[in-house]
Amino acid sequence: MSNLKLGVEVISARLGDGVNSFVELRFDEQKVKTSTKLDDTSPVWNERFSFNISDTEDLSNLVLEAYVYNKTSNGTRSCLGKIRILGTAFVPYSEAVGLHYPLEKEKWSVFSFESTVRGELTLKVFVTDNPSVKIPTPNPIKKLASNTSHNLHNIPASEKTKPRLRKTQQPPQLQTLSLQPPQPQPPQPQTLSSQPQTLFPQQPPVMEAAPFQPVRYGSPVLGGGVRARTTTTAHDLVEPMEYLFVKIVKACNLPTMDPTGSLDPYIEVKLGNFTATTTQLEKNKNPVWNEVFAFTKSDQQANFIDVIVMDKGVMKDNFVGSIRFDLNEIPTRVATDSPIAPEWYIVNHERGGEIMLSVWFGTQADKAFSDATYSDALNVVNKSSVCSKVYHSPRLWYLRVNVIEAQDLVIVPDRTRFPPNPYVNIKLGSQMVRTKPGQSLNPKWNEEFTFVAAEPFEDLEISIQDREETLGTTKIRFDEIERRVDDNRIVPNRWFSLALARQTRVRFATTRILLNVCLEGGYHVLDESTYNSSDFRPSMKKVRNRHVQSVGVFELGILGAEGLSLSRDGKKETVDAYCVAKYGTKWVRTRTVMNSLNPRFNEQYTWEVYEPATVITIGVFDNNGTNGGNNKDGKIGKVRVRISTLESGRLYTNSYPLLVLRPSGVKNMGELHLAIRFTCTSMFQMLLHYWKPLLPKMHYVRPLKVVQQEILRRHAINLMAARQSRAEPPLRKEVIEYITDSNSHFWSIRKSRANLYRLRSVFSGLLGTGEWFQDICTWKKPVASTAVHVLYLAFVCLPEMILPIISLWLFMLGVWNYRLRLRQPQHMDTSLSFAENVHPEELTEEFDTFPFSSQDPGVVKMRYERLRSIAGRAQTLVGDIARQGERVQALLSWRDPRATSIFMVVCLVSSVVLYVVPFKVFVLLCGLYIMRHPRLRRKTPPGLVNFFKRLPAKTDCML
């Protein structure tokens, strides 16, 4: 038996109700359970166990099962759920992380309404060979053979910091993990059989990283396994890029070279023709920098790298000391290793002085990559603006304020403005609204307003004013405002005292205002359009964690771009490109590649997916803030990818054109290369989402108006931009607006034409069916007409077969269209947008300012006349539709007495005929009459059509 063991750390769980829960683990005919947590909704164990592996060659076929039980008061137990993890998901200890696995029922049935338990279990599963472990009391499932021995061990905490897995120098994608040969150990004190354990087991086989395996539908095991692998194997979608990292930490006891005795140190890092300089610190012999420099492999044109300590002088900089490193002797750090510890080096052997630094080779997966100054940006003034960063949007809430009334307002008597007209000003940050003016000293308003608030909250300011005079103010802190999840909870009204603007007035009563203020946690604050949104979860974290579960992991690899065009013609000769991607509340920003029209990023990011009908947006920008200033970043283009269009477990690598619509026409700004992979962790949860409401419940119980939603979305974007602009480096407002904008302009002829074409394509099948039926009725194809008549007779005789045959036909149509499915995610379509051959005047009109045009009045008048002609045709169409409806109403309105009498007689006769004639016969005769041969038809319209056209309408009553 091998000394290789499977380690399992039971971390925590999230269950629906407070229960007495414990976890039972089963693996390879071994069983162990954790302690019992009493009446705990979110129990935390942090207990580690180890299982022996009887056959390491068959490890991929073994299964780890974890059952969560509830221990009742009478001593029995009930299963709350279970998870199963295949051996293909087991990873070495150095790559193991805690993962959340959704619980499933112990026994699934097709008759069960919901087969997934609302809860999850957090486990950390890994493979280890450390023999120094503590053995818990095992509980075998069945009696084992006498020639086998299985031990259960409790892994000590020391193994967490000292794993015995050693790595060989391999690329990150093909990294090989080899196990050290086990040392001789004494027999364990507790075993499950009487046979002693072998002291010198055989050398276990070498474990290599398994290739990616696609997810099998309905298998939570492989879903969890794939999720574990995609989480731990960083940057497997992009090409590894080698960097030389130099981290300058600090220095101490630096010698002074200036006669004055002062020292203004800075450090130069030289590699060939590249020189990186740290920040200069004045009068400091023990400076601290904490700066990192990264040199790409193409920049490593020398065999040595020099670290030089300099002293800033008035006329000339003084040399303090230097250190030289041979590139062949510099170690290589693997992304999964801990950071290399910096060391002290003597910079001047004669006069002393030390500097702490570390030098290593790594890739873009290194933790220091995001904070490094890159070799192509050494001369940049604002170095933080070129770094790659991850941002998180603040949590947004809807704040509902209902202004009811005020009492005892005090106004200085003034004959010129009596009676008083008080109104309420409400201010939250940059959002400000006001009520309608009242008519008394005890006014009543009963007006409701909605604001967008972001955590951490600002105070809500309320003031009452009468023309130019402030009658009273108050500030409401958000910790005093109640929060609610749904509309069932009634928030009580509250009186708030107002502080007077002038305290010299005589007060006989307290001026106060009655408000109803609450934070709506059941809404999702829309910062994007509903169709292009990347998140639909409610604001309140408690509701979000309880009702919204992760359905998968989305991985994005931003490889690079090619053929980028200048975002500002005439301003720059090249492009300083970077990418920004947004999904949910997580924003990512790649590093800025300086002076390149074909930048290579090779950066990979991961998001949790909670809703398949969401969209991720990736934008490419030109960094115009590298040399300081407030210049806006140029917009090169953006790409949107819908998660629901991606197959689970499939890797998509594609080039997306960056198309931009300008007043001069469509322009291709280049191509963006992306690698995309979506991994589904729970196929049942994924399919269940298609039947759930898209937005939270409050959007349907108490919906917001469309205009109100658009205004609040604008406020949310401005609030988010204000918060992100204070980050370092800042995420500029124009970037956020470009990513979150739905790309919807005001009315334009181009978009109207495009939408009409889309509408025609949608109803093209219905129109084609009508033309086909017309051909059947005219007998252009006698064989097809005869077949339709036979099918019609069969359907009339067997009406119960109509719906099954229609359903079967739709199924077969879907199977037939499967071969025509898209193999790559869709991108911008210029032909669908009618942007290829559009007239320049139409584009000028589309991009014109609103509501005041910047064009010549003659051009505006010409557009107005064109709009009138288009509106006239639309008006005629609407009038025709209304005319037909009014004719239907005229059948029984007695406006035409003779027509109404004829219609009543026909209805009376038809009622008798329909009662006597069987319904099948009536339908059969009607169908045969409609599909009769052309020889039996007249060239004039039928009588029913003539009768309908003679009915009166209200057109003659219009002016």
Secondary structure, 3 states (H helix, E strand, C coil): CCCCEEEEEEEEEECCCCEEEEEEEEECCEEEECCCEEEECCCEEEEEEEEECCCHHHHHHCEEEEEEEEECCCCCEEEEEEEEEEHHHCEEHHHCCCEEEEEECCCCCCCCCCCEEEEEEEEEEEEECCCCCECCCCCCCCCCCCCCCCCEEECCCHHHHCCCEEECCCCCCCCEEEECCCCCCCCCCCCCCCCCCCCCCCCCCCEECCCCCCCCCCCHHHHHHHHHHHHHCCCCCCCCCCEEEEEEEEEECCCCCCCCCCCCEEEEEEECCEEEECCCCCCCCCCEEEEEEEEEHHHCCCCEEEEEEEECCCCCCEEEEEEEEEHHHCCECCCCCCCCCCEEEECCCCCCCEEEEEEEEECCCCHHHCCEEEHHHCCCCCHHHHCCEEEECCCEEEEEEEEEEEECCCCCCCHHHCCCCEEEEEEECCEEEECCCCCCCCCEEEEEEEEEEECCCCCEEEEEEECCEEEEEEEECHHHCEEECCCCCCCCCEEEECECCCCCCCCCCCCEEEEEEEEECCCCCCCCCCCCCCCCCCCCHHHHHHHCCCCEEEEEEEEEEECCCCCCCCCCCCCCEEEEEEECCEEEECCCECCCCCCEEEEEEEEEECCCCCEEEEEEEECCCCCCCCCCCEEEEEEEEEHHHCCECCEEEEEEEEEEEECCEEEEEEEEEEEEEEEECCHHHHHHHCCCCCCCCHHHHCCCCHHHHHHHHHHHHHHHHHHHCCCCCCCCHHHHHHHHCCCCCCCCHHHHHHHHHHHHHHCHHHHHHHHHHHHHHHCCCHHHHHHHHHHHHHHHHCHHHHHHHHHHHHHHHHHHHHHHCCCCCCCCCCCCCCCCCCCHHHHHHHCCCCCCCCCCHHHHHHHHHHHHHHHHHHHHHHHHHHHHHHHHHCCCCCCCHHHHHHHHHHHHHHHHHHHHCCHHHHHHHHHHHHCCCHHHCCCCCCHHHHHHHCCCCCHHHCC
